[in-house]
Amino acid sequence: MTKEFDVAKAVHELETANMLISYSGYISDQSLEGIAQGIKAVFETGAYKTKKSRKIFSIFVESSQNIIFYSGRRMEIDGTRDGAGYGAIFIQALDDGAFSVISATIVLADRRAELESKLADLLAMSDDDIDAAYEDQLMNQITGSEKGAGLGLFEIRRQSSQLSFDFIPDGENFMLVMRADV
């Protein structure tokens, strides 16, 4: 039986947490394109116009593409390159002009260790190490089956002032919650 959704409560919670953008559900390249245009408007010409708009936009796009490409919950959609992945993504306004891009998606249990190791290694790297690894990966873009040449996590780390992640048990799998502060 499907649980009735309390829309008013959800909207109120998002508003009191100062969430400027929120999306939850299946996301595809096409839906990302539409949302991205709205984000550009908010951060380049709207009330939240900021010099950080490119960083916020870049992190949002890369986080969304991670959901599209790697979510453990998938839907095939005719006319799309990669179908759609299930997840959620938010942009939160913090104090003093700071922002967070928060994403969540399901990671299959057999992929957790590999992804957790990648993320931990990424967090342990200095800014100089990140830049060098990014350049190296960019120079070696042809990586076989890896989508996007594996640059997304490097780009998120490069554009954020702080990056954190957590794997939360979700049945037999895990929900990866990643937070990038700008």
N, C-alpha and C positions, 0 to 999 in steps of 0.2 A: 504494500500500500504506500502510495506517495504521500509524504508529509506535506501539509499545507505550509506555504512559505509566507512568513510575516514580512511583507514588503516594507511597511511603515517602520518597523523596528530596524530592519537592515539599512534603510536609507538614513535613519536617524543616527545609527552607529557609525556609518561612513562619514556623515557630516560632522559629528562630534570628534572624530579622529582626523578631521581635516583632509579627507581623501578628495583630491581634485579629479582624478580619473580612476574609474574602476571597471574592470571587465572580468566576467567569469563565464566559462563555458567552452565550447569548441572554438578554436581560433585557426583560421587558414590564412594563406597569403592575401587573399582578397579582403577578408575582414580586417587584417592588420593594416592594409593600405588605407582603408576608410578611417580607422581609429587614429592612425598616424597623422592624417591631415588635421583632425580635430586637435591633437596634441600640439602640432605646430602652431595652430591659431592661438591656443591658450597661452603658450610660453613665448611666442614671438610678437604677438600683437595684443593680447588680452591683459586682464588685470594682473596676471602673474608673469608679465614680461620680465625676463631675466637674462643676464649674460650666460647663465648656465643652461640655456635652452638646448644647445647642441649636445651637451653631455647627457641631459635628461632624455632627449629624443633618442640618442644612440643607445643608451642603456635599455630604454623601453623596447626599441626594435630588436636588439640582440636577445633580450629576455623573452620576448614574444616568439622569436624564431626558435629559441630553445624549446619552448612549449610545442610549437608546430612540428619540429623535427623529431623530438626525443620523448614526448609524453608517452607514458605507459598506457594511456587510454587514448585510442585513436579512432578516427572515423574517416573512411575513404569517401572522397567527394569528387564526382565527375568534373573534369575540367580544371582540376587543381594539380599542381606538380607533386605535392606531398600530402594531400588530404588535410586533415585537421587534427590537432592535439587538444586534449582537454586540460584546462588550467585556469589560473586567475592571475591578474596583474593589476597593480595599483600604483598610483603616484600620490604621495602624501606630502603636503606642505608642512614643514617643521618650523621651529622658531628661527629667527635671525636669517631668513632668506634661504634656508637649507631645504632640501627635498630628499625623499627616499623613493626609490622604485622597488617595489616588493612583488616578487613573482612566486607562484606555487604551481607545481605540477607533480604528477605521479611518476615515480621512478620504480621500475620493476626490480624486485629483490635481487635478481642475478646481475644487475647493472650498478647496484648501489656502491659496492666496494671500489670499483674502478672510478666512478664519478666522484666519490668522496675523496679518494686519493688525489685526483686531478685538482679538485677545489682546495684541498689542504695545501698541496704544493703551490698553487697559485697564491694563496694567502701568505705563504712563507717567503715568497719572492720580494725583493726590493723593487722599487719603481724602475731602477736601471735594468734589473734582471727581466722585469716584465716587458720593457721596451725592446730589449735584445731578443727575447723569446718571440715576441710578436713579429718583429722584423724577420727572424729566422723562419717562422711559420708562413709569413707572407711570401717569402722567397721560394718556399717549397709547397706551394698551394695545391699541387696535385697529390692528394692523399687517399686516393682510392674511393671507398664508399662513404667516407666522412663528408657530410654536407657542410657547405660554407667554409671549407678548408680548416675548420677547427679554430677560427679566429674569435668567435663570439665571446667566450669566457675571458680571453685576453682583453678584448675591447671593453667589456664590462668592468674588469679590474682596473684598466688604464683610465677610464673615465670617472671612476668613483673615488671619493675620499676615504671611504671605508666600505668593505664588503664582508658580509657574514652569511652563513648558511646553516640550515638545520635539516636533518632527516627525521621526520615524524612518522612513526608506524601507522600504516593505513591498510588494515587487513594483512595480507601476505606481502604487500609491497610497502613503499614509503612515499610520503609526500615531501618533496624537496621545497623548502621555503628559503628563498634567497633575497637578501636585502642589500641594495646598493645605495649608499648615501652620496649626495652631491652637494 
